[in-house]
Each structure stands twice: as C-alpha cells, then as structure tokens.
Amino acid sequence: MSPRQAAPRFRVAAIDLLERDVKLRMPFRFGVVTLTESPQAFARARIRLEDGREAEGAAAELLAPKWFDKDPSLSNEDNYDQLRASLGRAREAYLAHESRTAWAHSSPGRGLVENYGPALLDRALLDALCRALGLSFHRAVQANLVGAGSFEGIDLGGFFASLKPREDIAARHTVGLVDPIVAAEQKIRVGDGLPETLEEVVARYGHRYFKLKVAGDARADVERLSAIAAVLDRIDGPYHASLDGNEQYEDMQGVAALWAAMKAAPRLRRLVDSILFIEQPVKRQKALERKVEGIDKPVIIDESDDSLDAFPRAKALGYRGVSSKTCKGLYKSLINRARCAAWNGKKIGTDPIYFMSGEDLTIQAGLALQQDTALVSLLGLTHLERNGHHYVNGMAGLPQAEQDAFLAAHPDLYERSHGAVRVKIDGGMLSIGSLDCAGYASRAMPDWNTMREMKLQKESA
C-alpha cells in the first residue's frame, strides 16, 4: 500500500466500556500506594468506513490509583471513578464526531486523568481501522493511514515512514519499593513456584535491564540501592538501570544530593556507572519550575507529561527525555518521538541528547501488553519496562479458552508454565515478531462474556 494513500475516514458506530478485576500475586508499591488488586478497563469499538465496511477493535488498561492523581484525600475508589468518568466523556465525544480520520477522532485533554479516556479509545479505534484494512499497526502508521499532518514544522507522515519495528526487545525489570531483594528478607513467601526476590528474577529471566524505585530519603535510598547492587553486581557482563523517583523528592536539590551520595558510596560504583537516566524524581507540582542541575545523568519526565506542550517545556529546563506510555496516548508518543529526531538533527544515533523511554503502569498480558509493546517497538526503543508479569500470575485469572487463544496467536511472546499462560522472557528478551499482524498487535481477543459493564457515575452539572 502506498505511503501517500489518503487516510481512510470513518465514523464511530459504537463503544462498549467494560472491566474485570485483576489480583496481584505480590504487592507492588509505587509512590504513595501499595497495590494488591485493581480493575482493568476494556474498550470495544465498532467503526464504519465511508465505503460501508465495518470493523471492531479493542484496547485495555488498568484503572491504576494514585498515579494519574496523587491527591491523598482521594481513595482508590475515587481514583477509579475519575478514570471511568474520563472514559465516559471520551465515549460521548467520539460518538458525536462525524466521519473523520483516526488522528482527527482523538480528543486529548490537558491532564493525565483527562487524557486517560481518549488514550484508551484511540487504541481501540485504531485497532478497528487496522482490521478493516487488513493491515498491522506498524504498517498503518508507517503509511500514515492515521492521518497525521505537519506538527511544529515536522512532517509527521514522512517521519512515520522511516520507523522500523523490532522483532525482539529487552525487558527492563522493575524493583518496587517493597520488593524483596533476597529470600532472607521475606517473612512470608507466595510459594507459587515463580520468582519472588530480585535474586530469583535475575536467575530465571536473565534480565540485563532494571528499573529501581527510590523513595525520597537519600540515606535510606542509598542503603536499599546498595542491597540491590549486591545482587546485580553478580551478573556476568554489563547491566543497565534507570532510577524512578515517582515524584518522591521535593526538589531537584534533593535529587542532586541523592546522586552525590550514590557516587560517593563505594558499594554503588558499578550501579552508578550502569544508570541510563533518572525518571521524574520531583513532584509534578514543582518539577517544571526550575532547571535540572547537579546531576550528570539524563533526567526525564513521566507524570509531568500531562499535555502536548509538556516535553518542550521540560526540554527548556534541561530535561533530556520523556516516557512513552499508552495510557498517556499513542499519538503523543509518536509526536514526542518525532520531536526527539528533529531536536537531535533528524537522526537518533549513539547517546542522543533527547530520547524516549518505554515505561509500564502494571500493564497486563493480552491487549494492553501487546499494544504498548508494539508502540515502543515502532518507536525504535531497544528496551522497555515490563513488570505486570512479575506482580500478577500471568493469565491465571482468565478463562482457559482466552489463555489458549493468546498463546496460539502469539507463541513467541507467551508460554504456558506453572498452570497458566504468561509472558515469556528468555535471556532478558521478549520476542515480539507476531505483533506485526492485522489489527493493533493482536490476533486474539478477550472473552467479553467474562466482563461486567463499566458503571459510570453521573457528573454533577
């Protein structure tokens, strides 16, 4: 199909919002919350092209508390309802659209909560469009069948044509704030035969990339990082890590103090050398108020990436990168990737000045994992954070037929072990060639009959 073919126009015929519960096998603490269970949202959308063809697509995302909005006065249920309301508003807006291109259907707001609904629906609509055309997500974007135009002087369509997806990608393992490092730390074990400690994770999966959470107390963070380094330093050959602050530091001076303390600790010498970047260490309310200073590693934004202009504003303050997360919007990720290329002089080579990272908000096996991974692959990233497979027992909670369908459709990405279908990581790598299939990265669909209709609270006028 010619890259210059006009983007198909379509109308959204129907959108169903559904959900089902996800229980974690191990608690996961990020920032101010320790997660043990959470609902997962699903969007199922039907579109009608101008030539009369119809197709159905879908997407999924966890309803995660205390990331989109960290207001301590709000309960987890309040956070869930915020995200449900965002989906409800997006559904109303998308159903009201006349015939438009996929890009034009998107209606991002300003704020992480506001963007959640459009971000999920955009993926479901693009999935439907790809299925209607019999094309993969990669091919549809490369040919600009999403309908992107020029943006900030960048020819997005021309840039998309240069993107090349990967067939494998390194999984960056997250070490959460309450994760055990070695078995001696554990008072109670899950005992399901799967890795529980960092030491066991490295032995089983062979990771060489890691994401290490820090908690905002430099002295305590150095001690925990030292325990982590004692395990990672036993890895033969190089390893690489990122530090995730999760907005735990009040200001950049505190982050600089942490970095200075890390550099001064002999136990952390190899770990310090391994650090690739530091992710959103300062609270979002203050992160874009002052310049990045006193840190000789790249610092990127994550929670501060709440609008299309956030990355340029961060760049002006000395931030070097931004995260890609499908929950923030796939089109925003594509735009930010194009910005990096433009700011780096049309080319991203070794150690680029500006870059993107692939991050994960406890993404689950199935649609969510596959669509996020396919996006990051197309962006050209060589590694991405993957943690959902560690904190959740794979697809164990799903119907057997659904598990079998995803395994049969994507045998390179999944395996059956310990009684369930789960993500397969070999030598720290994910094989993802099967994601280049008709539709948005999935030959299989979830069992809709095992879900409940999402209940949306009516908002006051």
N, C-alpha and C positions, 0 to 999 in steps of 0.2 A: 504494500500500500504506500502510495507516495507521501512523503513527509509534508507536502504542500496541500494535501487534500483539506477541504474546509471541515472544520469541526462540526459533527452532527448536532443538530438541535433536537431537544426533546422536552416533554412536559412530565412532571412528576404525577403519576396517577394515584399512588397510594403509599403510605408509610406506616408500618406497624412498629410500635415500640414495646419490647418485651424484656424480661430479665429472669435470671435464676441465680441461686446462691452459690458462692464459692467459699469453701472452708480451707484454711491453711493447715498444713501438717506441722509447721513450725511458726512461731510468732515472728513478725518482721517489723522492726522499728525503724521508721524514717522520720526525722524531725521530731515532732511533738506527739506522734501517735504510734502505738504498737498494734499492728493489725493482726487479727486472728481469723476474721471472716469478713466478707463483703459481697454485695450483689454485683452481678455483671450485667451490663446493659447490652441489648441487641437491637439493631435497626434492620428492618427488612423493607426494601423499597421496590416499587414497580414503576418503570418509566415507559412512556410511549413516544417513539420517534415520529418525526413528521411524515415518514412514509408508511406509518401504521404499525410497524413492528413494535412488539413489547418484550420486555425482559425484566427479570427480578434480580436484585443484588442485595448483599447484606454486609454488616460490619458489627464488631463487638468491642467493648471497652469496659474495664472495671469501673464501678462507681466508688472511687477512692476518697476516703475522708482526709481532711487536714493536709491536702496538698494544693488543691485549687484555691481554697480559702482556709487560712490557718487561724481564723478568729477563735480564741479559746472559749468564748462564750457560746459557741455553736456546738451542738452534739454531733456525733457521727450521722445520726438520722437527719439532722438539719442539713448537713453537707450532702447527703444522698438526695434529699429533696431539692436542693439547689441545682444539682446536675440534672435531675429529672425535669425540672422546670425549664432548664436551658434546652433540653431536647424537645420539650413540648413547644416552646417558642419557635425553635428552628423548624419543626414539622409544619406548623401553621404558615410560616413564611415561605417554605419551599413548595407547599401545595398551592399557594396563591400565585406562584410565578407562572407566567405564560411560557411558551416554548423558548428555551434558551440553551446555551452550551453548558457543559459540566462546570467550567470555571465560572461562568456568569451566574449559575444557580447558587454558588457558595455565597453565604452572607455572614462573614465573621464579624464578631463584635469586638469590643475593647475590654479585655479581662479574661483570665483563664476560665472562669465559670461560664462566661458568655460565649466563649469560643468552643466549649465542650460539645454542645449540641450540633452546630454546623460541622465541626470536625468529624463527628461520627457519621452524620448524614452524607457528607461529601464522599466518604469512602463507600458507603452503600450505593450511592448513585453512580459512582464511577465503576463499581463492580457490575452494576446492571448494564451500563453502557458498553463495557468491555465484552460482556456476554452477548449483548445484542449484535456486536460487530464481529464476534468470534476471535477477538484479539486478547493478548495478555496486557496486564497493566503496564509492563515495560514498553511494549510496542505502542500502546495508545499514547503514552506520554512522549516517547521519542518522536512520534509523528505529530505531536501537538493536537491530538484529537480531543483534548480537553478544552481547547480554545483560548489559550493564553496569548496575550498580546505583548506589547512593549511595556517595560516597567522600569522606572528610574533610568531610562536610556538603554536598558538591556533588552536585547531581542530574545525573549524567553523561548520562543519556538526554536530559534537557531541553537540556543544553548541546550535545550532538551534533546535535540538531535545528536549532540555529542556525548550524551550519557551512555554508559555501558554497565549493565548489571553484572554482578559476580555470581559464580556458581557455588562459592563457599565463603564463609565469613567467620572470624574468630569471635567466640562468646566471651564477654567480659563479666566475670562473676562478681556479684555484689556481696560484700561483707557488712551486714547490718549492725546496728548499734548493740543489739543483744545476742548476736550470733556467737555460738561457742567457737573458740579457736582450736582447742584440743579437747579430747574426751575428759581429761581430768577436771575441766571446768563444769561439766554437766552434773547436775543433781538428778535429773530425770531424762531418760532418752526416749525418743519416739519409738524406736525399735522396729521400724518397718523395713529394715534392710537397706535403705537408701542413705546416702551421706548426710551427716548432720553437722559435723565440725568442718572448719576450713581445711584442716589437715586431710580429712576424708574426701572432701570435694576435690582437692588437687589430685589425690591418688586415683580417684575414679574417673574424672573427666579430663584430666590433663590440661587444665587451663593454664594460659600464659598471660592473660589479661585480667585485671581485677579492678573493682571499684570499691573504695574504702570510705565508709561513713565516718565523719568526725562530728563531735557533739558540742563544740563551742567553749570548751575548757581546755586551754592549751596543754596544761600539765597532764590532765587525765587523757587527753587525746594522744600525747606522746607515749604514755605508758601502754595504751591499747595498741597503738601502731607498732610499738616495739614487740609486743606479743605476736602480732600478725607477721611482722618481718622475720621473726624467728622461724616461722613456718615457710614463708615464701622464699627465704634465702636458701632453703634446701633444694630448691628447684634447679636442675641442671640447665645451664644456658640462661639467656636473658628472660626477664619477665617485665611486664609493664603495668602501671596502675594509674588510676585517677583518684583524686580526693573529692568527696562530695560533702560540702558543708551544709546542705539543706537549710540554708538561711540561719544557721545556729550562731553565727558571730554577729555582734552588734555593729561592727565597722571594719574597714579594711586594715586598720592598725592592729586589731586583734588577730586577723588572718596573717599579717606580716610577722607578728610575734610568734604564732604557731609555726610558721615556715622557718623562722630563725631558730626556734627551739629544735625543730626536726633536723636542721642542718648541723646543729651543734651536738647532736646525740650520736656517738659512735655506733650504737646498735642500729641506727637507721640509715647508715651510709648507703647501702645498696638500694634500699627502698626509696630514699630521696632521689637517687640517680634514675630510678625507674619511673618517677612521676611524669605523666604526659601533660596533665592540666589539672586545674582546680575548678570545681563546678559550684557556682552560686553559693559562696560561703557567707555572704552578708544578707541580712533580712531585706526582702524586696522593697520595703518602705524606704530604705536608705541606700540600697545597692547602686542606684544610678544618680546619687547626689555628689559623689566625689570620685576622683581619679583612682585607678589601680596603681598602687605604689608599694615599694618594698618587697616585691615578690618577683623572682626571676624565672617563674614558670607561667605559662599562659593561664589566664582566668577567663571562664566563660559564664554566660548567663543561662538560667534554666527557668526558675519561677518568675524572673523579671521579664521573660519573653512573653508578654501578655498582649502584644499588638504588632502590627506590621512594621511600625517605626521603632520598635524596641531595640533591635540589633544595631541599626545605625547610631542610635543614641548611646548604646553601650560602647560601640567602637570609638566614639569620640572621647570616651573616658578611659580608654586603654584596655578594654576587654578585647580578647582576641577571637572568641568563638561563641557559638550558640548551640544548644541541643536540638536534635530532631526528635520529636515525639508525635505520633499520630494523634494523640489526644489534644495537641495544640493546633493541628491542622496540617494535612499533607501538602496543601498548596503553599502554606507558609514555609514549610521545609524546602520545597522546590525553589521558592523565591530566595530564601537565605543561602541556599547552595549556589544559586546564580550570582548572588552578591559576592560571595567569597571568591568566586572565579574572577569577577570583574575587579574587585579590590586587589586581588593578587596579580593582576595583569593578564587576565584571560586564561591563566593556567595555574593549576594546583600541582606543585611538584613536591620535592622533599622538604619537610618542615615549612609548610606555608605559613604566612603571617596570620591569615584569617582562615578559620576552619569550622567544621561542624562535628559534633559528636552524636553518636546514637545512644539514646537513653531509654529506660524502660520503667513504666509505672506498674510493676507487678503484672505485666501482660500475660495472659493465659494461652495455653496451647489451643490451636484452632484458628479461627478467623483473625483474632486480634494479633497473635504472634506472627502469623504469616503475612498479613498486610503491612505491619510495621517493619518486618524484616525485609520484605520486598522493596519498600520505600528506601530504607537505608542502603540496601544493595545498589539500587539505581543511583543514589547519591554518590556512590563510589567509595563509601567508607569501608575500611578493612576490618573493623571490629565494632561491636556494639554490646551494650549492657544487656544481659539476659539473666533474670532472676526468678521469674514465675515458676520455672520447672523445679527450683530448689525449695521454694516455700509452699508449693501446692503439689500434691501427689499426682502429677500428670493429669490424665483424663479419667482418673479413678471414679470420680463422681458422676460421670456421664453415661448414658445408655451404651451398652456394648456395641450395638449396631453403629452408633455415631463414632465410637472409637475405631471400629474396624474400617469405616468409610475413610476417615482421615489417614489411617495407616496405609490403606491400599492406594489412596490418591497421592500420598507424599511419602513413599518408603525411604527416601533419602533423609528426610527431616525427622521422622519418628521411628520408634522401636517399641516392641512390647517387652516389658520386664516388670518383675515384682507385681504381677497381677493387673497391669494397666498399660495402655498406650501412653508414651511420654516422649518428650524431646530427646533426640539422640545427639550426644556430643562426643566426638572422637578426637582425641588429641587436642582438645580445646576448640575444635572447629565444628561449625554447623554446615551441613551440605544442603544447599537450597536451590539446586537447579530445577526441581519440579515446580517451584513457584512461578516459573515463566510459562504459565498456562492460560488458556482462555478464561477471562474474568480477572478479578483483582486477587491474584495469588492463591486461589483455592479451587481445586476440582471437587471438593466435598462441601456439604452444607450441614449445619447443626440440625438436631431434631427439634423442630419448632413446637411439637406437641408436649415437650417436657418443660416448657417455659410458661410463665404467667404474664399476663398483660401488665404493662407498667401503669401504675396508678399515679396520675398527675394531680397534685393539689391545685385547686383554682387559686390564682393570684388575685389579691385584692386590687380593686380599681385605683 
